[in-house]
Amino acid sequence: MGKRCRTGREDVASLATLALAAHRAGRKAELRKEVARTEALARDMDACEAEKMDVLMGAIESLECSRPEPVLAALHLLEHLAQGATGRPRR
């Protein structure tokens, strides 16, 4: 079985949850802060978690797209990331 990375998993889930909440409340400035925070955290993680953070950053940035398809895909991805270690949605 492959190695499962755990370091920072809750950080990824927590940031995804915060990003979803900010998007749903229409707080774009807060979304931009989450991108900056995510970039800072990714520097101190192992490669596997850094990849998850890159995906998280891309999803957050896609929320500002003017077309609905990328926004819907980003929301779906953020919801998945927000599930974290439990496999249940975090709200």
N, C-alpha and C positions, 0 to 999 in steps of 0.2 A: 504494500500500500504506500502511496506517496506521502511525503512529508506535509503536514498541515501547519501552516504558520498561525501563530496565535498572538504574537506581540502586537499590541495596538489594535486588535480586532474591535475592542469596545470603542476605541477612539474613532475608528472609521464609522462604526454604527452610530455613535453619538453625533458626529459631524453630519452624517447623512440625515439624521433626525432633525437636527437644527436647521439644515438647509431646506428640508421639506417645510418645516414650520415657517421659516422666513418667506419662502416662496408663496405659500398659501396665504400669508398675511400681507403680501405685497411689499415686503421690506427689502428692496433691491440693495440698499447700502449694506444691510446685514449679510446678504448673500456674498457681496464682494469681500467683506471681512472674513467670511468663512473660507473663501478661496485663499486669502493670504495666510490664514491660520493653518490651513491644510498644507500649503507649501512649506511652512516652517516645520510642521510635525513630520513631514515625509523625509526630511533630511536625516532624522535620527532613527529611522526604522530599518529593519532588514529588507532585503530586496522584494520579498513577497508582499509585505505590507506596503512598501513604497509603491508597488504596482497598483494596489487597491486604492491608495491615495491619489495616484494619477488618474485613475478611472473616476474617482469621486470628484476631483477637480474639473475634469472634462464635463461631467454631468452637471455640475453647478454652473459652469460657464454656458452650457447649452440651454439653460433655463432662460437666458436672455435673447435667444434666437427669435426672430420675427415669424418664422414658420411654425405651425403647430406640431408637425411630425417630430422634429428634434426635441421639442419641449416635452412631448408625451413620452418619448423614449427616455429622456433624462429623468422624468418623474418615476417611471417604472424602475429604472436602475437605482435611483435613490431609495425607493421603497424596498428594493431587494437588499441594498447595503444596510439600510436601517434595521433590518431583521437581526443582524449581528449573529452572535453565537447561539441565541435561543431558537432561531428559526421562526420566531413570531414577530409580527410587525410591532415596531416601537412608535408610539405617538406622543 
